[in-house]
Amino acid sequence: MRILGLIPARYASTRFPAKALADIHGKSMIRRVIGQARQAASLSRVVVATDDERIYRHVIDFGGEVVMTGTHHQSGTDRCQEALSLVEGTFDYVVNIQGDEPFIRPEQIDLLTSVLDGTTELATLVKRIDDSQILLNPNSPKVVLNNRQEALYFSRQPIPHLRSQAPEMWLQHHTYYKHIGLYAYRTDVLAQITRLPPSSLERAEALEQLRWLENGYRIRAVITDLDSYGIDTPEDLERIIHIGSLGGL
């Protein structure tokens, strides 16, 4: 099984411009993401997909592999599809690794890829929620699963709603999962889902994976005990470094 790790990295960001190039203890954010991804035993190659010459040159300068993609993409998934067409070689799956998660663990990537058997169309990571603030935070998408450990629905609201309990008691009466935005796509499915128009549920929740569910694709959910630490603002970066989430980085 040949699996390509792709790291979409834009320069523009409303809340944190040029965050891919932000310095973290002497290395850029994007360099740290690449370094972590390269430690995943399951990935055949790791390539950055960017639309910015500054990021492109930076990755080349430290010996990383990078392709230049268009500026028109609305999502990292769309950028991954173009990048796949630019990378030499044939791959069975693509893993979309967020370019703003310098603390991604290789074990998370290998756990996700463990379910890629040729029949799995799409896969993603989920983690059990143990904090009511996360459960009620609309910036932390939640997911409900079926008995085959596939995603039934993603929402910014807590799902399901426990009508007989107060919200602050929900975690004591039901297992809730938050979505961790690490995706794996079978390459033929990636080509198909990037041709789909935006769906009504996607527009309502601003979650692109709902487009795939609405069109009948199956998303395998893999449960992890490891958390993720996305960096959306300079304050996020300072906070995570302060609490020691860098670990051995």
N, C-alpha and C positions, 0 to 999 in steps of 0.2 A: 504494500500500500504506500503510494507516494503522496505525501501531504505537504502542501506549500503554506508556510506561515507568511501572511501579508499584514503589514502595519500601515494603515492609512494615516497620513500626517499632513494636515493643512497648516499654513502659516497664519491665516486669518482666524481670529477668534474674538468675539465681542467682549467676553469677560477676561480673557487672558491672551492677548496677542503674542505671537511667536512662542507659545508655550513649549512647542517641540524642541526649541533651542534653549530653554531655560536651564540654568546651571544648577546641578544637584551634587554638591560635594565634589566639584571638579570635573563632572561629566554632564553632558546635555541629557535632557529627558529622553530624547529619541534614542540616544546611544545606550542608555540604561535599559530601555524597553528591548532593543535588539539583543543586548547582552543576556538578558533574562530569557528571551525567546530561544536563543541559540542553545541554551542548556536543556531544552526539551528534547528528549531522545526520539520522540515520534516525528519531528519535523524534518523533512528532507532538505528544505532551504528556508531561509528567512529573508524577506525582501520588503523594503519600505516603498510605499506608493504615495507620492507627493505631487502637489501642483505648484510647488514653489522652488525657484532656482536656488535660494539660500539653503533650504533644507537639503535639496539634492546635492549641492556641492559639499555641505557639511558631512553628509553620510559617506560620500565618496572619499573625503579627506581622511576619515578614520577607518576606512577599509570595509565599510558596509556595502550591501547590495541595494540598489534603489532604481526605480523606474519613474519617469515623469508622466503624469496623467493629466487629463483635462481639468479645467476650473469649473465645469458646469455641474459636477456631480452633487446630488442632493443628500447623499448618505455615504457612509463608509462601505456599505455593501456594493453600491454602484461603482465606487472607485476600485474595489477589489476585482470586479468583473473586467474592467479595462486593464488593470494591472496584470491579471492572469493572461490576457491576450498578448501582453508585451514580454512576458517571461518565457524564456526558451525552455522546452521540455514539456512532458505530459504529466498531469497530476490527477489523482482520484478525488482529492478533497482540498479545499482551501480553509484555513483557519484565520479568521479576522481578529487580530490582536490590537486592542485599542492603543493608539499612539500616546495617550495621556495617562497610561498606567505603568509608570516606571517600577512599580513594586509587584508586578505580575510574577507569580511563582511558576517555574517550569512544571511543577507537579500539577498545577491547575490545567495547563495545556495538555499534558500527557493523560490526565484523567478524562478530559473532554474527548480526546482522540481515541480513547479506549473503546468507544461505542461505534466507531466508524468502520463498519463491516461491509460496505458496499450497498446494503439495503437502506441504511439510515440516510434520509434526505437532508435533514438539518439537525443540528444539535447545539445546545447552549448549556451554561452552568446556572444552577440555582443554589441558594443557601437558606437554611432554616432561619427564620427571624426570631430573635430572642429579646428584642427591644421594642417597646411600644412606640417610641419616637420614630423608628424606622418604619414600622407598620403603618403609621399614620402620615408619613412624609410622602407627598405626591411626587417628589423628585427621585424617589426610590421605587421603581416599578415592581409590582408583585405579580406572581404567576400561580395559577391553580392547575394541578396535574390530574390526569386520569390514572386508571389502574395499571396502565402500561408505561407509566412514567413519561408521558408525552404532555406537552402543554395544551391545555384547553383554552386558556385565555390569559392575556396579560392586561394589567390595569395599574393606573396610578393610585387607585383607591384600594383599600383592603378588601380582598375577596377570599372567601365568601363573607357576607354580612351576617353576623350572628344576632338575630333579632331578639333572642331571649337573654342576651348578656350586654352589659355596658362595655363600650369599646376598650376601656382600660383593663378589662378582664378577658378579652378575646384570646390572648396568647396562652391563657391557662386552660382553654377549652377546645382549641383547634391548632393544628400545625400549619403555619403560614410560611411561604417561601418568597424571598426576594430574588429578582433576576440579576445575574452578573453578566455584563455585556461582552462575553467571549463567545463568538459564533463559529461553527463549522458548517460548511456547505459542500455537498457533493457537487462536483464541477458542472455537471449537466443541469442540476437544479439551480445553481447560481445563475447560469445563463438565462434560465426561464424566469426566475423571480425578478430579475432586473429589467425584464420587459413588461412587467405588470404595471398597470396604472395605479395611482394611490387609491386606497379603499376608504369607505366611510368610517369604519372603526379606527383605521390608522389616523384619519384626520381628527377624529374625536379625541383620541388619547395621545396623539403625537408619538406613536410607537410603531415603527415600520414593520415589526414582526407580525403585527395584526393583519397586515396585507397578505402575508403568506398563509396564515391560518384561514382567512376568509376565502382564499382560493384553493383550499383543500390540501395544502402541504402539511406534513407532519414534522413537528419539532420535538426531538428527543431531549428530555431534560436530565442532566446529570447532577446529582447532589454532591456538593463539596462542603467541607468544613472550613475551608480557607476563605477569607474575605477578600474583597477587592478595594482598591483605593484610587479612584479616578481623580484627576486634578482638573478642576474647572476654573479655578481662580488662583491668584498668587497666595491668597489667604489659605486655601486648601493645602497648598504645598508647604507653607510655613507650619501649619497645624500638624500635618502628618509627620514632618521631620521632627517637630517638637516632641510629639508623643512617642517617638522612637520606632515608627513603623518602617523605617528604612532597613532595620535588621542589619544584615551583613553587607548591604549595598555600599 
